[in-house]
Amino acid sequence: MNDLPENITVWLVEDNEIYRCGLSRAIESADGMFCPEAFADAESALSAVDTGMIPDVILLDVGLPGIDGLTALKRFAKIAPEIRIVLLTVFNDTDKIFKAVCAGANGYLLKTSSTDQVLNAVRQAAAGGAPMDPQVADRVLTLFNQLAEAKSPPPPDYGLSPREKQILEQMAQGLVNKEIADVLGISPHTVINHLRSIYTKLHVNTNTGAVAKAIREGLV
């Protein structure tokens, strides 16, 4: 992470007046940071950035009236990509989390987070980190794992039976027919019969050809 700025300038964009005022006071009271601007809508904050006012960190509500937080996030990133943006939301919503991460959010906190957690998140973001509520982080990891799995196409279906797949797995480990028979508790003759079926289904003629195709196409 980068070095922490000596004085962290924080903007708050939040339409709930009570939450906005309470959090801005907490920021002002914290060592090493101050909150010169607290906006009730994204339009006002975007206009301020357009004039050249650049904070270190913006705490940005997702559920804003008018321009919502996710749309504002994209605009902030385009106008002033150096600003670190931490989203605040009451939603633990996977779709919104995914869109926020893709849009370039530097952090994502639930509004149930304590004041100390928010202040620590500001410090982490200002230092180049990516603060994230533990519940949100868990969802993000789960989501990206699911996406990674979805991008991996399933192996082709050659109609192999469970026993034929077992034999292929043993062949891939270097076992010969008699050893495969011993491991699976079947006769060598039965192994040979299964091999003939495997060759036909995979369109190969040899053990090595079957193993190579099985490994290449993710069948074992």
C-alpha positions in Angstrom: 0.0 0.0 0.0 1.0 3.6 -0.4 2.1 5.9 2.4 -0.8 7.4 4.4 -1.4 11.1 3.5 -0.5 13.4 6.4 -4.0 14.9 6.4 -6.8 12.9 4.7 -9.4 15.0 3.0 -12.7 13.1 3.1 -16.0 14.0 1.3 -19.2 12.4 2.3 -22.1 11.9 -0.2 -25.1 10.7 1.8 -28.8 11.8 1.6 -29.7 10.7 5.1 -29.1 13.9 7.1 -28.7 12.3 10.5 -26.2 9.8 9.3 -24.4 12.4 7.2 -24.0 14.9 10.0 -23.0 12.2 12.5 -20.4 10.7 10.3 -19.0 14.0 9.1 -18.5 15.1 12.8 -16.8 11.8 13.5 -14.4 12.3 10.6 -13.6 15.9 11.7 -12.9 14.6 15.3 -10.5 11.9 14.0 -6.8 12.4 14.0 -5.3 13.1 10.6 -8.5 13.6 8.6 -11.1 16.2 8.0 -14.4 16.5 6.1 -14.7 19.8 4.5 -17.7 18.7 2.3 -20.8 16.7 3.0 -23.2 16.5 0.2 -26.8 15.3 0.1 -26.6 14.2 -3.5 -24.1 13.0 -6.1 -24.9 15.9 -8.5 -23.4 18.5 -6.0 -20.3 16.4 -5.4 -19.7 15.8 -9.1 -20.1 19.6 -9.7 -17.5 20.3 -7.0 -15.0 17.8 -8.6 -15.6 19.5 -12.0 -14.3 22.8 -10.5 -11.1 21.1 -9.5 -11.7 20.2 -5.9 -10.2 16.8 -5.3 -10.5 15.0 -2.0 -8.4 11.9 -1.0 -11.4 9.8 -0.3 -15.1 9.9 -1.0 -17.6 8.0 1.2 -20.4 7.5 -1.3 -23.9 6.2 -0.5 -25.2 3.7 -3.1 -28.9 4.5 -2.7 -28.9 8.2 -3.5 -31.8 10.0 -5.1 -31.2 11.3 -8.6 -27.8 10.0 -9.7 -27.3 6.8 -7.8 -24.0 5.8 -6.2 -23.0 3.3 -8.8 -23.5 5.8 -11.6 -21.7 8.5 -9.7 -18.8 6.1 -9.0 -18.3 5.7 -12.7 -18.4 9.5 -13.3 -15.9 10.2 -10.4 -13.6 7.5 -11.8 -13.7 9.2 -15.2 -13.3 12.8 -14.0 -10.7 12.2 -11.2 -9.5 8.5 -11.1 -7.0 9.4 -8.3 -9.9 9.8 -5.8 -10.3 6.7 -3.6 -14.0 5.8 -3.3 -15.6 3.7 -0.6 -19.2 2.8 -1.1 -21.6 2.9 1.9 -24.8 0.9 1.7 -27.6 -0.7 3.6 -27.7 -3.4 1.0 -25.7 -6.7 1.2 -26.7 -7.3 -2.4 -24.5 -9.5 -4.5 -25.5 -7.9 -7.8 -24.7 -4.4 -6.5 -21.4 -5.5 -5.0 -20.4 -7.1 -8.3 -21.3 -3.9 -10.2 -19.5 -1.7 -7.7 -16.3 -3.8 -7.9 -16.4 -3.8 -11.7 -17.0 0.0 -11.7 -13.8 0.6 -9.7 -14.9 0.9 -6.1 -11.9 1.0 -3.7 -14.0 -0.3 -0.8 -17.5 -1.4 0.2 -19.0 -1.0 3.7 -22.4 -1.7 5.1 -23.9 1.2 7.0 -24.2 -1.1 10.0 -20.4 -0.7 10.3 -19.2 1.1 13.4 -17.7 4.6 13.2 -14.3 3.1 14.0 -14.7 0.7 11.1 -15.6 3.5 8.7 -12.6 5.6 9.9 -10.3 2.7 9.5 -11.7 2.1 6.1 -10.9 5.7 5.1 -7.3 5.3 6.3 -6.9 2.0 4.4 -8.4 3.5 1.2 -6.2 6.6 1.4 -3.2 4.3 1.8 -4.1 2.4 -1.4 -5.9 -0.5 0.3 -9.3 -1.9 -0.5 -11.4 -2.0 2.8 -14.4 -4.2 2.7 -16.9 -5.4 5.2 -16.2 -9.0 6.1 -19.7 -10.1 4.9 -19.2 -8.3 1.7 -15.7 -9.7 1.2 -17.1 -13.2 1.6 -19.7 -12.5 -1.0 -17.2 -11.1 -3.4 -14.9 -14.1 -3.1 -17.8 -16.5 -3.6 -19.0 -14.5 -6.6 -15.6 -14.4 -8.3 -15.1 -18.1 -7.6 -18.5 -18.8 -9.2 -17.5 -16.7 -12.2 -14.2 -18.5 -12.6 -16.0 -21.8 -12.5 -18.6 -20.6 -15.0 -15.8 -19.6 -17.4 -14.4 -23.1 -17.4 -16.5 -25.1 -19.9 -17.6 -28.5 -18.7 -15.8 -31.5 -20.2 -17.5 -32.9 -23.3 -19.9 -35.8 -22.7 -18.7 -38.9 -24.4 -21.2 -41.1 -22.6 -18.6 -42.8 -20.5 -20.0 -44.9 -17.7 -18.8 -44.4 -14.1 -16.7 -47.6 -14.3 -15.2 -46.5 -17.6 -14.2 -43.2 -16.0 -12.7 -45.1 -13.0 -10.6 -47.1 -15.5 -9.5 -44.0 -17.3 -8.4 -42.4 -14.0 -6.3 -45.5 -13.1 -4.8 -45.5 -16.6 -3.9 -41.8 -16.2 -2.0 -42.8 -13.0 0.1 -45.2 -15.0 -1.5 -48.5 -14.0 -1.6 -51.4 -16.4 -4.7 -53.6 -17.0 -3.9 -56.2 -14.3 -3.2 -53.4 -11.7 -6.4 -51.7 -12.7 -8.3 -54.9 -12.2 -6.8 -55.4 -8.7 -7.6 -51.8 -7.7 -11.2 -52.0 -8.9 -11.9 -55.6 -7.8 -12.7 -56.8 -11.3 -11.2 -59.2 -13.7 -8.5 -58.2 -16.3 -11.0 -59.5 -19.0 -13.6 -57.0 -17.8 -11.0 -54.2 -17.9 -10.3 -55.1 -21.5 -14.0 -55.1 -22.4 -14.3 -51.6 -20.8 -11.3 -50.4 -22.7 -12.8 -51.4 -26.0 -15.9 -49.4 -25.1 -13.7 -46.4 -24.0 -11.7 -46.5 -27.3 -14.9 -46.5 -29.3 -16.5 -43.6 -27.3 -13.3 -41.5 -27.4 -12.5 -42.3 -31.0 -9.0 -43.5 -30.1 -7.1 -46.7 -30.7 -4.5 -47.0 -27.8 -4.2 -46.6 -24.1 -1.9 -43.6 -24.5 -4.4 -42.0 -26.9 -7.2 -42.5 -24.4 -5.2 -41.0 -21.5 -4.0 -38.1 -23.6 -7.5 -37.2 -24.7 -9.0 -37.7 -21.2 -6.4 -35.3 -19.7 -6.6 -32.8 -22.5 -10.4 -32.5 -22.3 -10.7 -32.7 -18.5 -12.3 -36.1 -18.3 -10.0 -37.1 -15.4 
